[in-house]
Each structure stands twice: as structure tokens, then as C-alpha cells.
Amino acid sequence: MDYLAPLSPFGGDTALLVIDMQRDFLDPSGYAAQAGLDVEALRASIPGVRTLLEAARRQGLLIIHTREGHRPDLSDCPLSKLMRSVRSGATIGSDGPLGRLLVRGEFGHDFIDTLAPRPGECVIDKPGYSAFHQTDLQQILGARGIRQLILSGVTTEVCVHSTLRSAVDHGYNCWIATDACASADASLHQAALDMVAVEGGIFGEVRSSADLAAAIGARTQELAWPLLTATHRYDKSLSTRNRGNGQIIEAPILAYLIETTQGRILYDVGCDYRKIESKSLRERYYDPQTFAFGAPDMQEEQRLPHHLQRLGLTMADIDLVFLGHLHFDHAGGLCEICGAEVHVQHDEMEAARSGLDPAYFPDDFAGNHRWKIMQGEYDLVPGVRAISSPGHT
């Protein structure tokens, strides 16, 4: 098995999963210790996880921390799992030095201090071994356009491997860090790693944390994050010149955050949440009698400020907004913008001002923005070019 083929740089489609680095598994008084496991062997993963976290944070990768544990009433703990814990001598839900074992909200359930998540980093509480089981992990990864996963944490053969196998079944390319995961039994750790690379890498690739961190650090500086701002259900024929009549589609309404060495760019800004959330405004702008598309589905947490907050940013961190269109689902979110320069094509502005298309809401683009009306193709910044096409730019 060749673990050392050259690694390509990891980009914005990559996320780091840090699995179950909790006191219950890594503290000498936690669940694992009560079950008779070698906690010092598990703690051997800490330096490697720290290496990956530092690299991912420097480069702005999506970082997701998971915690295994159960509701205080154990209603989400299968009887079979509970009985296994009884046989191991560490009954889930029983009292221990760090609180009730593997119960959410207890001191032992939380992360060790040295690897605690930073503000804006995702935390997923899971009742099972796989981080995909009964969680919203898949929704989070999909919304961020993630296609590649780097896995770390404990234990190699149980929660890391269960998550790895689920990730592969979901279609992700996966890497597992040899020294950033650990088992209480060295032979199980090695066996779990050996399984990954068989059959041409059936479960992905095995690398050291140093190699993976170097590949994270080598990524290009122009990065893009898709931000799901809303979804819109409507008859397909409305946007396909009457083809597909009667077929209802659910279209994502996306904005894109583009990170460059010259500043941050938002491509499109989605809808105006106020026009959807307010009953009176919704009836005014999205009356199905006059507006065939109807209103999109948009939640409070899909507003741009919340997306940026999850990335550790605010609206004031946006330097430039580029609008490919001025329709309600491209330009409505301008009301959230504060101070950024706003680029749009001259022909698009003229079409919006004509009043001939009901999908333009004039007050969406009537604010006192720093407009820059452009014509044709041009470079916004080095490496990011605006390209004209019929209807959108």
C-alpha cells in the first residue's frame, strides 16, 4: 500500500472533521477510563489534531467538531448500546467523576480545553458512532459545497471509521490522519488504517497530520463558498420557456463568498428576508395572482449576516458586491450590505429600471449604495473575472 503519493492542495471544498475529542474519552476520569481503556494511548492523537486545526484555521477551512453522547433521559440510547456499556463497566448515564457518563451537558461530555472549538466552528452532537447518523452533518456539508473530508479524532476503529465509511457512501473523498486519530489498542488502530487503502483506496487515503497540514497550507488564495440563502419551488415551465409544464422544481437561491488576497467579494446577495417573513410584505410582493413564481422559502438563519457569522465574519468585512442580475433572488439582499462597492452591468440596470419584468423589485436596488455600473468583461481583482453571458454576468 502506497500512502505517500503526492497530495494536491486542499481548497474551499474541503472540511476538517474532529471527532469526539471529549473529556469522556481523553480524561483519566472519563467514560473510557471507567471502561478500562488506555486513555494515554487515546491522548496520543492530541498533537496531530492540533496540527490539523491550526492549519485549517489559518486557511479558513470549514471545521466541524463532533461529540458523542445522549439525552439526559437516554431516550436516544439504544438498549443494545446501553447493555454493552454495562458489560464494559462504564454504564452510560451512570455517575462518574466528571458527571453522568456520555450524557449531554455534563462536564465529561464536553471537549478537552486544548482542542475546544472557536466561535463560528460547527459542533455536532451525535447519539451514535457515525457523525452522519441522526445529525445535520450532511446538510451542513452540502450547503457549503464540501466534497472532501479530512478525518481525525477517537477512536480510530469505532467513531472515526464509522464516520469515514458513511462519508464514502455519501460520495465524499476522504483522508484520515494516522497520528491525529488513536485507539486504546495499537493493533486495532493499525488494522483500521490498513483497511482504508485496500482495493485502490476503497475508503480514501491515509496520511500524516504534517502532510495533510502542508497540503492545506498550499491551497490557492482565491476561494469560494456557496451560501444557500433560500429555496424556491415553482413550475419548471416558468423559467424554461414553457418546457416541463406541471413539473415542480425546487431551486436553490445561492450567494457566493469569494475570498481573495485583494479582499472579499459577494457574488449575488439572495432575497430580502423582510419581504418573505412579513405577512403584509409577502402578500404585496409575492401575490400569486400577480407574481407566478410565488414566494421563496427563506429562514432567519439563511440571511447573509448569519452565514458570515458562521465563518467568523460580519457584513462590514465584505469589500465588493457583484450582482449577476437584479432580479429579486439576486439583489434583494442588498438591504444587508453596509458600505461595500456594488458592481452591476449597465444593460442589466437599464433592464431593471424599465419596469417590464415583474421579477425586478425596484426598491431592492434603489438604496444609497456605492454603485459601479460596468460594461462588458473585466477583472474585479487579479484572478477574478466578470464574464458576460445573455441574461446574467
C-alpha positions in Angstrom: 0.0 0.0 0.0 1.4 3.4 -1.0 0.4 6.1 1.4 2.9 8.7 0.0 1.6 9.7 -3.4 1.8 13.5 -3.9 -1.0 15.4 -2.3 -2.8 18.2 -4.2 -3.6 21.4 -2.2 -6.9 21.3 -0.4 -9.3 24.1 -1.3 -12.6 25.5 0.0 -14.4 22.3 -0.9 -12.6 20.5 2.0 -13.7 20.3 5.6 -11.8 19.0 8.7 -13.8 16.7 11.0 -12.5 16.5 14.6 -14.3 13.5 16.1 -15.1 13.1 19.8 -12.1 14.8 21.4 -14.1 14.9 24.7 -13.1 14.6 28.3 -15.2 11.4 28.5 -12.7 9.7 26.1 -9.4 11.6 26.9 -9.5 12.5 30.6 -8.2 9.9 33.1 -11.5 10.2 35.0 -13.9 9.9 32.0 -16.0 7.2 30.4 -13.1 5.5 28.5 -11.1 5.2 31.7 -14.1 3.8 33.6 -14.4 1.2 30.8 -10.8 0.1 31.3 -9.4 1.7 28.1 -5.9 3.0 27.8 -6.6 6.8 27.9 -2.9 7.7 27.4 -3.0 5.8 24.1 -6.1 7.8 23.1 -4.4 11.1 24.1 -1.6 10.4 21.6 -3.9 11.8 18.9 -4.0 15.3 20.5 -0.8 16.8 18.9 -1.8 15.6 15.4 -5.3 17.1 15.8 -3.8 20.3 17.0 -1.6 20.4 13.9 -4.6 20.0 11.6 -6.7 22.5 13.5 -4.0 25.2 13.3 -3.6 24.7 9.5 -7.4 24.6 8.9 -7.9 27.8 10.9 -5.1 29.7 9.1 -6.6 28.8 5.8 -10.3 29.3 6.7 -11.4 25.7 6.1 -14.7 24.5 7.4 -14.1 22.8 10.8 -16.6 20.5 12.4 -16.3 19.1 15.9 -18.4 16.1 17.0 -19.4 14.9 20.5 -20.8 11.5 21.2 -23.5 11.5 23.9 -27.1 11.1 24.8 -30.1 13.0 26.1 -30.3 13.0 29.9 -33.3 10.6 29.8 -31.3 8.3 27.5 -34.2 8.2 25.1 -31.8 8.2 22.2 -29.6 5.4 23.5 -30.5 2.0 22.1 -30.9 -0.7 24.6 -28.2 -2.8 22.9 -25.7 0.1 23.3 -26.7 0.6 26.9 -26.2 -3.1 27.7 -22.8 -3.1 26.1 -21.7 -0.2 28.3 -23.0 -2.2 31.4 -20.8 -5.1 30.4 -17.8 -2.8 30.0 -18.2 -1.5 33.5 -19.0 2.1 32.4 -22.8 2.2 32.2 -24.0 5.1 30.0 -25.8 7.6 32.2 -24.3 6.4 35.5 -22.5 8.9 37.8 -18.8 9.3 37.3 -16.1 11.8 38.5 -16.9 14.1 35.5 -20.7 13.8 35.8 -23.0 11.2 34.2 -21.1 9.2 31.6 -21.7 10.1 27.9 -24.7 12.4 28.8 -25.1 15.8 27.0 -24.5 18.8 29.2 -22.2 17.0 31.6 -18.6 18.2 32.2 -17.2 14.9 30.8 -19.3 15.2 27.6 -17.6 18.5 26.6 -14.3 18.9 24.7 -10.9 18.9 26.3 -9.7 22.5 26.8 -6.7 22.4 24.4 -8.9 21.4 21.5 -12.1 23.5 22.3 -13.9 24.8 19.2 -13.5 28.5 18.5 -16.5 30.8 17.9 -18.0 30.1 14.5 -16.8 26.5 14.3 -19.6 23.9 14.0 -20.3 21.5 16.8 -22.4 18.4 16.1 -23.9 16.3 18.9 -24.3 12.7 17.8 -26.0 9.8 19.6 -24.3 7.1 17.5 -20.8 6.2 16.2 -21.1 7.8 12.8 -21.3 11.6 12.7 -23.9 11.3 9.9 -26.3 9.2 12.0 -29.3 11.3 13.2 -27.4 14.6 12.8 -27.5 17.5 10.3 -23.9 16.9 9.1 -24.9 16.1 5.6 -27.0 19.3 5.3 -24.1 21.4 6.6 -21.6 19.9 4.2 -24.0 20.2 1.3 -24.8 23.9 2.0 -21.1 24.7 2.0 -20.3 22.8 -1.2 -17.9 20.4 0.6 -16.7 17.4 -1.5 -13.6 16.4 0.5 -13.1 15.4 4.2 -10.1 15.1 6.4 -10.9 12.9 9.4 -9.3 12.9 12.9 -10.2 12.0 16.4 -11.0 8.9 18.5 -11.4 6.1 18.3 -9.9 5.1 15.0 -11.8 1.8 14.7 -15.1 3.0 16.0 -16.3 6.6 15.6 -13.7 7.7 13.1 -14.1 4.6 10.9 -17.9 4.6 11.2 -17.9 8.3 10.0 -15.4 7.5 7.3 -17.5 4.7 5.8 -20.7 6.8 5.9 -18.8 9.7 4.2 -17.6 7.4 1.4 -21.2 6.1 0.9 -22.3 9.8 0.7 -19.7 10.3 -2.1 -17.0 12.3 -0.3 -13.3 11.9 -1.0 -11.7 11.2 2.4 -8.3 11.4 4.1 -7.6 10.0 7.5 -4.7 11.3 9.6 -2.6 8.5 11.0 -1.3 10.4 14.1 -4.4 12.6 14.6 -6.6 9.6 15.4 -6.0 6.9 18.0 -7.2 3.7 19.6 -6.7 2.2 23.1 -5.4 -0.8 21.3 -2.5 -0.2 18.8 -3.3 -3.3 16.8 -6.9 -2.1 16.2 -5.6 1.3 15.2 -3.3 -0.2 12.6 -5.9 -2.6 11.3 -8.4 0.3 10.9 -5.8 2.3 8.9 -4.8 -0.7 6.8 -8.5 -1.2 5.7 -8.7 2.3 4.2 -6.2 1.9 1.4 -7.1 -1.6 0.1 -8.6 -2.0 -3.3 -7.0 1.2 -4.6 -8.2 3.2 -1.6 -11.6 1.9 -1.0 -12.2 4.2 1.9 -9.8 7.0 0.9 -6.2 7.7 1.8 -4.0 7.5 4.9 -1.6 10.4 5.6 0.3 12.0 8.5 -1.1 15.2 10.0 2.1 17.0 8.8 1.5 16.0 5.2 -2.2 17.0 5.4 -1.4 20.3 7.1 1.1 21.1 4.4 -1.5 20.4 1.7 -4.0 22.6 3.5 -1.4 25.4 3.6 -0.6 25.0 -0.1 -4.1 25.8 -1.3 -4.6 28.8 -3.6 -5.6 32.1 -2.2 -8.8 32.6 -4.3 -11.5 30.6 -2.5 -15.3 30.5 -2.9 -18.0 29.4 -0.5 -21.6 28.8 -1.7 -24.1 30.3 0.7 -27.6 28.8 0.5 -29.9 31.9 1.1 -33.2 30.3 0.2 -35.0 27.7 -1.9 -37.8 28.3 -4.4 -40.5 25.9 -5.5 -42.2 26.7 -8.7 -43.4 25.2 -12.0 -40.4 24.5 -14.2 -42.1 26.0 -17.3 -41.8 29.5 -15.8 -38.0 29.5 -16.2 -37.6 27.2 -19.3 -39.7 28.9 -21.9 -42.8 26.7 -21.2 -40.9 23.4 -21.2 -41.7 21.0 -18.3 -45.2 22.4 -17.7 -46.6 20.9 -14.5 -43.3 19.8 -13.1 -42.5 21.4 -9.8 -38.8 22.1 -9.1 -37.0 23.2 -6.0 -34.3 25.7 -7.0 -31.5 26.8 -4.6 -31.0 30.6 -4.3 -27.3 31.0 -3.8 -24.8 33.7 -3.0 -21.1 33.1 -3.2 -18.4 34.5 -0.9 -15.1 34.8 -2.8 -12.0 35.2 -0.7 -9.0 36.8 -2.4 -5.8 38.4 -1.4 -7.3 41.7 -2.5 -10.4 41.5 -0.4 -13.7 39.7 0.0 -16.4 39.6 -2.8 -20.0 38.6 -2.6 -21.4 37.3 -5.9 -25.2 37.9 -5.6 -27.0 38.5 -2.3 -30.2 36.5 -2.5 -33.6 37.7 -1.4 -34.8 40.4 1.0 -35.8 38.4 4.1 -38.3 41.0 5.2 -40.4 40.6 2.1 -40.8 36.9 2.9 -41.0 36.9 6.7 -43.6 39.8 6.9 -47.1 38.6 6.0 -48.1 42.0 4.6 -44.9 42.4 2.6 -45.2 38.8 1.4 -48.7 39.4 0.1 -47.6 42.7 -1.6 -44.6 41.4 -3.4 -45.3 37.7 -3.9 -49.1 37.6 -4.5 -49.5 34.5 -6.7 -52.3 36.3 -8.6 -49.7 38.8 -10.0 -46.4 37.0 -9.5 -46.5 33.5 -10.8 -43.3 32.3 -9.1 -44.7 32.8 -5.6 -42.6 33.4 -2.6 -39.3 31.5 -1.9 -38.7 29.6 1.4 -36.2 31.5 3.5 -35.4 31.1 7.1 -33.8 33.7 9.5 -30.6 31.7 9.7 -30.2 31.8 5.9 -29.7 35.6 5.9 -26.3 36.7 4.8 -25.2 38.1 8.2 -25.7 34.6 9.8 -23.8 32.9 7.0 -20.9 35.3 7.5 -21.0 34.9 11.3 -20.6 31.2 10.9 -17.4 32.0 9.0 -16.2 34.4 11.7 -17.1 37.5 9.6 -19.5 40.4 9.5 -21.2 42.3 6.7 -18.5 45.0 7.2 -15.9 42.5 6.1 -17.3 42.5 2.5 -15.3 44.7 0.2 -17.2 44.3 -3.0 -20.6 43.0 -4.2 -21.0 41.7 -7.7 -24.6 41.2 -9.0 -25.0 38.9 -11.9 -28.7 40.0 -12.1 -31.0 42.4 -10.4 -34.0 40.0 -10.0 -35.5 39.7 -6.5 -33.5 36.5 -5.9 -30.2 38.0 -6.8 -30.4 41.6 -5.5 -32.9 41.5 -2.6 -30.2 41.0 0.0 -28.7 44.4 -0.8 -30.5 45.7 2.2 -28.0 43.8 4.3 -25.0 45.4 2.7 -23.1 48.1 4.5 -20.6 50.2 2.6 -19.3 47.8 0.0 -18.9 48.8 -3.6 -21.7 47.2 -5.7 -21.0 46.2 -9.3 -23.6 45.6 -12.0 -23.7 45.7 -15.8 -25.1 48.8 -17.5 -27.5 46.8 -19.6 -28.8 44.9 -16.6 -29.5 48.2 -14.7 -31.3 49.5 -17.7 -33.5 46.4 -18.0 -34.3 46.6 -14.3 -35.3 50.2 -14.5 -37.6 49.6 -17.5 -40.3 48.1 -15.3 -41.2 45.5 -17.9 -40.2 42.4 -15.8 -42.1 41.8 -12.6 -39.2 39.8 -11.2 -37.4 43.1 -10.6 -38.5 44.7 -7.3 -37.4 48.4 -7.7 -36.8 49.1 -4.0 -34.3 46.2 -3.9 -31.8 48.3 -5.9 -33.0 51.8 -5.1 -30.9 52.2 -1.9 -28.0 54.6 -1.4 -25.3 52.1 -2.5 -21.9 52.7 -3.9 -22.9 51.6 -7.4 -20.3 50.9 -10.1 -22.0 50.5 -13.4 -19.8 48.4 -15.7 -19.9 47.4 -19.4 -18.6 44.1 -20.7 -16.0 41.8 -19.3 -13.3 42.9 -16.8 -11.2 41.8 -13.9 -12.7 42.6 -10.5 -9.3 41.7 -8.9 -6.4 39.7 -10.2 -7.7 36.1 -10.6 -11.5 37.0 -10.6 -13.0 38.0 -13.9 -16.5 39.1 -14.8 -17.7 37.3 -18.0 -20.8 38.4 -19.9 -23.5 36.0 -21.0 -27.1 36.5 -22.1 -29.2 37.4 -19.1 -26.5 37.2 -16.4 -22.9 38.2 -15.8 
